[in-house]
Amino acid sequence: MNEIGLDAIRAAVEAGREVVKHTPVVPSFTLSDMLGGTIALKAENLQRMGAFKIRGAMNKLASLGEAVTVGVTAGSAGNHAQALAFAARTAGVPCEIFVPAGAPISKIEACRNYGATVVEGGDSLDEAMLGARLRAEEAGMAFCHPYDDLAVIAGQATIGRELDAQLGRPATVLAPLGGGSLASGLGLWAAGRPGRCRPTDSRRRSTHCSGSGRLWPGPAGRR
């Protein structure tokens, strides 16, 4: 995949159809009262593993074609690791996850329960990702980056497709920014519809898609 267009996003919808949940949009009366507008929340916490990451993981594996049978690797200490492990189990292919020292035990155990081999070591996420890359090169497996990957981004963009069906044309869409796959996917979705999408100052770690051009801060997440 060299670029992401509407066809790529449609393909990502199909790639996750059997696993990815069409999550509801839930109105927040508290936030609506606080901000003086109609605020709704996209309940991605209802996805498997409790996060949107399964969207990108399923599409990444689908994008690999026959090469996926050799297996996949990733360096992650969070939801990407769990999502890839689950996606690999669904596809029936080997999965090796490299995590840095001190990674949450719950995440490690979840990956193992999904059938992945977990390799612990290194002092940082960067070292874990390097280990995953080297293992992929050694074994002929596919390295799956948690966010710097067009197939992953296209998978996250499927949230925007659902928002179109659920909300029509929302005036403003806010997304937390960690690695950036969700923000990038929503930005691509927004680029094909009325309104503007641009990031805030990187120190605020937020992205915002708005017809008004206003910017709002948001929290960062674990990759």
C-alpha positions in Angstrom: 0.0 0.0 0.0 1.6 3.3 -1.2 -1.3 5.7 -0.4 -4.6 5.8 1.4 -7.8 6.8 -0.4 -11.5 5.9 0.0 -10.9 2.5 -1.7 -8.3 1.6 0.9 -10.6 2.6 3.7 -13.4 0.5 2.2 -11.1 -2.4 2.0 -10.1 -2.0 5.6 -13.8 -2.2 6.6 -14.0 -5.5 4.8 -10.8 -6.8 6.4 -12.3 -6.3 9.9 -15.9 -7.2 9.2 -15.8 -10.5 11.1 -14.0 -9.1 14.1 -14.2 -5.3 14.4 -17.3 -4.1 16.2 -19.5 -1.2 14.8 -19.3 0.7 18.1 -22.1 3.0 19.2 -22.0 6.7 19.6 -23.2 7.7 23.1 -24.4 11.1 24.0 -22.7 12.8 27.0 -25.1 15.0 28.8 -22.4 16.1 31.3 -20.0 17.3 28.6 -22.8 18.8 26.6 -23.9 20.9 29.6 -20.3 21.9 30.4 -19.4 23.0 26.8 -22.8 24.3 25.6 -23.1 22.0 22.6 -24.2 18.5 21.7 -21.3 16.2 22.6 -21.2 12.5 21.7 -18.6 9.8 22.5 -17.5 7.0 20.1 -17.5 3.9 22.4 -14.3 2.2 21.1 -13.8 0.8 24.6 -16.3 -1.8 23.5 -13.9 -3.2 20.9 -12.0 -6.4 21.7 -9.1 -5.5 23.9 -11.0 -2.3 24.8 -9.4 -0.1 22.1 -9.6 0.9 18.5 -6.3 -0.8 17.7 -7.9 -4.0 16.4 -9.1 -2.1 13.4 -5.5 -1.4 12.2 -4.2 -4.8 13.2 -6.8 -6.6 11.2 -6.2 -4.5 8.1 -2.5 -4.8 8.4 -2.7 -8.6 8.3 -5.1 -8.5 5.4 -2.7 -6.2 3.5 0.1 -8.8 3.7 -1.6 -11.4 1.5 0.2 -14.8 1.4 3.2 -13.3 3.2 1.2 -13.3 6.4 1.5 -17.1 6.8 5.2 -16.7 7.8 4.1 -14.7 10.8 4.2 -11.2 12.2 6.2 -9.3 14.9 5.7 -6.1 16.8 7.3 -4.0 19.4 4.7 -2.6 21.8 3.9 -2.3 25.5 0.2 -1.8 25.1 -2.9 -2.2 23.0 -1.2 -2.7 19.6 0.5 -5.8 21.0 -2.8 -7.2 22.2 -4.6 -6.3 18.9 -1.9 -7.9 16.7 -1.8 -11.0 18.9 -5.6 -11.4 18.6 -5.6 -10.6 14.8 -2.8 -13.2 14.3 -4.8 -15.8 16.2 -7.8 -15.1 14.1 -5.7 -15.5 10.9 -4.0 -18.6 12.3 -0.5 -17.3 11.9 2.5 -17.0 14.3 3.0 -13.8 16.2 5.9 -12.6 18.3 5.6 -9.5 20.5 8.6 -7.7 21.9 8.0 -5.6 25.0 10.3 -3.4 27.1 11.1 -4.2 30.7 8.4 -3.0 33.0 5.6 -3.5 30.5 2.2 -4.1 32.2 1.8 -7.7 33.2 -1.9 -7.6 32.1 -0.9 -6.7 28.6 1.8 -9.4 28.5 -0.5 -12.1 29.8 -3.2 -11.1 27.3 -0.8 -11.5 24.4 0.2 -14.9 25.6 -3.4 -15.9 26.1 -4.0 -15.0 22.4 -1.2 -17.4 21.4 1.6 -14.9 20.8 5.2 -15.5 21.9 6.3 -12.6 24.1 9.9 -11.6 24.3 10.7 -9.3 27.3 13.8 -7.1 27.4 15.2 -3.7 26.7 14.9 -0.5 28.6 12.5 1.3 26.2 9.8 0.9 23.5 12.4 1.8 20.9 14.6 -1.1 21.9 11.6 -3.4 21.8 10.7 -2.2 18.3 14.3 -2.7 17.1 14.2 -6.3 18.5 11.0 -6.9 16.6 12.4 -5.5 13.4 15.5 -7.7 13.7 13.5 -10.8 14.4 11.3 -10.1 11.4 14.3 -9.8 9.1 15.9 -12.9 10.5 12.8 -15.1 10.2 11.2 -13.6 7.1 8.2 -12.4 9.2 6.4 -9.1 8.7 7.2 -6.3 11.2 4.0 -4.4 12.1 4.6 -0.9 13.3 2.0 0.3 15.8 1.3 3.6 14.0 3.8 4.4 11.2 2.1 2.1 8.7 -0.4 3.0 6.0 -2.4 -0.2 6.4 -2.8 0.4 10.1 -3.8 4.0 9.5 -6.4 2.9 6.9 -7.8 0.5 9.5 -8.2 3.3 12.1 -9.8 5.5 9.4 -12.8 3.1 9.4 -14.0 4.9 12.6 -14.7 7.9 10.4 -16.8 5.8 8.0 -18.9 4.8 11.0 -19.2 8.4 12.2 -20.6 9.3 8.8 -23.4 6.8 9.2 -24.0 7.6 12.8 -23.7 11.4 13.0 -23.8 12.6 9.4 -21.6 15.7 9.4 -20.4 16.5 13.0 -19.1 20.0 13.4 -16.1 18.9 15.4 -14.2 15.7 15.9 -11.6 15.3 18.6 -9.1 12.5 18.8 -6.4 11.6 21.4 -2.9 11.5 20.0 -0.4 8.9 21.0 1.6 7.5 18.1 -0.7 9.1 15.6 -2.5 6.3 13.7 -5.9 7.2 14.9 -5.4 10.9 14.3 -3.9 10.3 10.9 -6.8 8.0 9.9 -9.4 10.5 11.0 -7.5 13.2 9.2 -7.7 11.3 6.0 -11.4 10.6 6.5 -11.9 14.3 7.2 -10.0 15.4 4.1 -12.8 14.0 2.0 -15.6 15.9 3.7 -16.4 19.5 4.5 -14.3 21.1 7.3 -10.6 21.2 8.2 -8.2 19.0 10.1 -5.0 20.1 11.7 -2.9 19.1 14.7 -2.4 21.3 17.8 1.0 22.1 19.2 2.7 18.7 19.6 3.3 19.4 23.3 -0.5 19.3 23.8 -0.6 15.9 22.1 -4.0 16.3 20.4 -5.6 16.5 17.0 -8.7 18.2 15.9 -11.0 18.1 12.9 -13.3 21.0 12.8 -15.4 23.0 10.5 -14.8 26.0 12.7 -11.0 25.6 12.8 -11.0 25.8 16.6 -8.4 23.6 18.5 -8.9 21.5 21.6 -6.3 19.7 23.8 -6.6 16.0 24.5 -4.8 13.2 26.4 -2.1 10.9 25.1 -2.5 7.1 25.1 -0.2 4.0 25.4 0.9 2.5 22.1 
